[in-house]
Amino acid sequence: MVGAVQDYGRVGESNGGLETNGYESRAAKVKQAPRRGGEEEESVWYEEEIDDDLKLCYALNSPKTVFIMGGGEGSAAREVLRHSTVQRVVMCDIDEEVVDFCRAHLSANRAAFASDRLRLVIDDARAELEKSSEKFDVIVGDLADPVEGGPCYQLYTKDFYDRVVKPKLSDGRGVFVTQAGPAGVLTHREVFSSIYNTLKHVFKYVKAYTAHVPSFADTWGWVMASDHPFLLTAQQIDERIRERVDGELVYLSGESLISSTTLNKSVYQSLLKETHVYTEDDARFIHGHGRARRA
């Protein structure tokens, strides 16, 4: 889950990148000052020794509440629920038929659908977020691609990110992550670069990352955004995974996550030069291709 790389409440300067400077750090669990309402939250304090007489300390809270937009087959919820710190997951998908089919027949996700930590909502994700009084530590956009005339291209717009998503994130420390379409050398300008640039107009810190997805026959892109910098090293990410994830992760590690943010030259330069901001009136779409044959 993306919250694994979020640093909440660092004291000291940051370079705005995903990694810290790599100095040795030590951790100890402490109690923070009480929040409003009198409840205390357990934090992990990290100490980085920069020099003989210089140390930096910062506190890390693990995420507890997650909102998933889409994700009807249950896989995103399954992986989020593997994190022991997560207390509540709201998964909102508009397609009840898909959700019901996957809940009945997709055995790998049965436990996630049955979890008492999961609240399943059949509704439009925008409408559900707008009426919710709750704020979330992490919001995940596991949405269909932005297709012209499709059900969710409006959920990739600046207006949606600014007016709906950002106000529903935990103040100053929440993380938003969305799938962002194909990110290959020949395909990344379809929507990936635009979604990245749009989020840069809403959040202070934005990270694009990619991976090859064989079933999509392309490199795929995601974008992570927050008003708090992403600071953890690969080693620290691996420590979080060991501490709180149930079972062994098949794909993700600290090094693989950080390396995925290193884009090839062509894509990287395109993202830097991108000027398009995604709006309902000026949207970009992924256009389908291929042929269907009758059996």
Summary of the structure (lengths in Angstrom):
residues: 295
radius of gyration: 19.5
end to end distance: 39.8
largest distance: 73.8
contacts: 897
relative contact order: 0.15
helix: 30%
strand: 27%
